[in-house]
């Protein structure tokens, strides 16, 4: 009997594959620093020369970045390559904000639906923590804290969907989303009443995910974005009316 030859992976290749998997699944995020070489080699149960070769592979593929005397980091190129040009375009063309809301409507509704189906207990704990921080943020008036908490809440949902592209797309859009939420909250002129309304919407999303109600989670996410979309549209119309009135006075 003739046996086919086994193609076993080289140890550095296997290490590179494992680190790559961590990057894909999001346990290693853009900007994260890898543990010290000795610590990481011990964790993986490999030699330091094999680890160094694996890291060199990922550096050459631009998934990792080595800084002389400063360690090795997960690249943020995937995030900045998308968000940077779009950020400038949205700044220069305000009409793109509605397109951003439409995109959020599609992305976040699907993420919420999948999170309701797939979230682990650890995911639900992180979601509860994110919701609690968001609730505290809306009890105050600091817009920057509200924005950071809002982005973290929606990113937690995306990661709980356990779809690698959802998690990475939301992560790569983080800067763009951060600016969009900042603009949304500014344009909404968040009052205690509207803040309570927004928190009721966030609570509906959270409750649907926790209760494994996928359709309800999708609907709650859509309701939230539709509300923001409507409020921003109203604010835009109000601003245009004020500008016309000022022109009549001149």
N, C-alpha and C positions, 0 to 999 in steps of 0.2 A: 504494500500500500504506500502511495506517495502522499506525503503531507506538504501542504503549502507553507511557505516560510512566513512566520509571523513578523509583521512590521511594527515593532514596538517603538514608541516615541522616545527620542532622546530626552534625557532628564531636563536640560535647559528648555526644550520645546514644551515639555509637560508643565514646567513651572510658568512659562510665559502664558500658556493656555489658561492656567488656573488664575493668574493675575488678571488676564484679559476678561475672564468670566466675572470676576469681582467688579471690574469696571462696567461691564455690560449690565449686571444686575443692580448696580448702584450702591453696593456696599463700599466701593471706592469711588468717591465723587470728584468732579473737576476741582482741582486745587488742593485735594488731600495729599498730605505727605506720607510716603511709605514709611513703615517702621524702620528702625535702624537695621542695617544689614545682618548683624549677628542675631538680633531678635527675630527678624523675618525668616532667616534660614532655619532657626530652631523651630519656629512655628510650623514651617512647611516640611521639616524633617529632611532638608537637603544640605549639600555643601555650599559654602559661600562662593566658590568659583562658579558653580552651576547657576546659582542665583544671579551672580553678576552678568553671566552670559545671557540669561533670560531677560534681565532688565535692559541690557544693550539692545536686544531684539525689539522690545517695546519702545525704547527711545528712538530707534531707527524708523519705527512706524508712526512716530509722533503721538503715541498714546501716553507715554511718560516723558517727563522733562527732567534732566539732571542739572542741578545747579552746583557749580564748583564750590565745595566746602559748605553747601547748604542743603544737601539731601536730594531726594528724588520725589517728584510730584506728579499727580495725574494731570494731564494737559487740560487746559480750558479752551483749546482751539475750537472744539466742537461747539462750545457755547458762543464764543465771541464771533466766530465766522458767520453765524446766522444773525445774531441780535444786533451787531454793530451797524451794518448798513440799513437795516429796517428801522432802527432807532432814529437815525437821521432822517429817513424818509417820512416817518410819522411826525417828527418835529416840523418838517417843512410842508407837509400835506395833511392838515387836520382831518380831512374827509376819510383818511385811512383808519381813523379810530373806530368807525362803525364796522369796517372790515375786521378789525381786531376783535371787536365784540362778537361778531358772527363766528369767527374762528374759535374764540373761547367757548361760545355756545355749543359748537360741535365737539370740541376736544374735551371739555370738562363734563359734559353730559355723559359721554361714552366712558370717561374715566370713573365717574361716580357709579355708573351701572356695573362696570366690571369690579370695582372695589366692593360693592355689595355682595357680589358673587364669590370673590376670591380672597378678601382680606383675612389675614391670620389674626390670632389673638394679640400678637405683638403689634400688628398694624393698628388694631382697634385701640390699643393703649396709646400709641403715638397720636392717633387721630383725636382721642379725648384730650390729651395734653395740648395739642395744637388748638383745639376748640376752646379750651380753658384760657389759653393765652390770648386768643382772639376776643373772647368775651371781656377779659380784663382790659384789653386795648380799647374797646369801644366804650368802656366806662369812663375812660379819660378823653382828653382832647388832643393828644399828640398825634398828628397825622402820620409822622414817620413810623411810629410804633404800630399804628393801625395798618399801614401798608405792609410792613414786615410780617405782621401776624397773619394778614390776609393771604399773602403769597405763600407763607409756610403752610397754612391750612390747605390750600388748593394743591400744593405740591405733595403733601402727605397723602391726599386722596389719589393723586396720579400714581404715586409709588405703590399704593395699596392695590392698584389695578393689576399688578404683577404682569405687566406687558412691558418688555424692555424698552420698546420705542416710546410708549407713553411716558415712562419715567424719564428717559433721556431727552425727549422732546420738550417736556415741561422744564427740565433742568436747564437745557440749552436756551430756552426762552425766558429763563428766570429774570435776566436783566430787563428784557423787553416787557415782560409781564409786570415786573416791579414798577417800571415807569408808567405802564398803562393803568395799574391800580391806583398809583399816586394821582394820575390825572383824573381817574374816575371819582375818587374820593374828593378831590378838589372841586370838580364840576358838580358833584352831588351836593356840595355844601352840607356835609353831614351834621345834622342836628341830633339831639338826644332821641327824638321821635324816629327819624330815618335810621339812626344807628340801631334802634331797637328792631325796626323792620328788617334791616340787613341781618341782624343776629337771629331773628326768627327764621329767616331763609337758610342761614348756615346751620341752625339747629335741625331744620327739616332734612337737610342733606346728611348731616351726621346721623340722625336717628334712623333714616332709611338704610344707610350703610350698616349700622350696628344691628338692625333688625333683619338684614339680608333681604331687603325689598328692592330688587334691582330696578323695576319699573318706576317705583316711587323715587328712588335715588336719581334716576335720569330726569324725571319730571321736576324734582326739587332744584337740581342744578340749572335746568333750563329756565325755571321760574326766576331764579336769582339773577341770571344774566339778562333776561328780558326786562327785569325791574331796573337794573343798572342802565340798560340801553335806553329805556323810556325816560328815565330821569335825566340822563345826559342830553337826550334829544330836546327835552323840555328846557333845560338850562341853555342850550345853544339857541333855541328860538327866542328865549327871553333876552339873551345878550344881543341878538340881532335887532330886536325891537328897540332896545335901549340905544343902540348905535344909530338907528334911524331917527329916533327922537332927538338925539344930540345934533345930528346933521341939520334938522329942521331949525334948531336954535341958532346955528351958526350963520 
